Amino acid sequence: MITGLSERMRQARKHIGLSASEAADLAGLTRKSWERYELDKNEPKASSLAVLVDKGIDAGWLLTGRGSMLKNEVRDQARVLDTDLIRMILKEIESYRAQNNRTWGISE
C-alpha cells in the first residue's frame, strides 16, 4: 500500500507515463523541485498535484490514499452492471420473442 503523498505522486506519475522532467515541465517547475516532492523533502503545491489530476489521477486517492488511483475506474466498474439498462434490454428481447413467436434454446 502506498502510504505517503510523495510515494503516491511517484506512483501516479509513473502510471501515466511521465518522467519527473515531463511532470515538472507541466507544473512549471524544475526537475529538481518535482523530485524534492517525490522524496518528501518539500510539500507540493496544489498546482503541481493538479498536473496528475488533469491526467486522470483521482484527487481523493492522491491526497488520502483511499479509493482508486484512477478517476474513472469506479464509474467504469459501476457501468458494467447497469441494472436499469439490463432490465430494458431484457424487456425488449422478451417483446421481440413474444411478437415473433420465437423460442430460444439454451445455447442462445
Secondary structure, DSSP 8 states (H G I E B T S, - for coil): ---SHHHHHHHHHHHTT--HHHHHHHHT--HHHHHHHHTTSS---HHHHHHHHHTTB-HHHHHHS-S-SBTTHHHHHHHHT-HHHHHHHHHHHHHHHHHTT----TT-
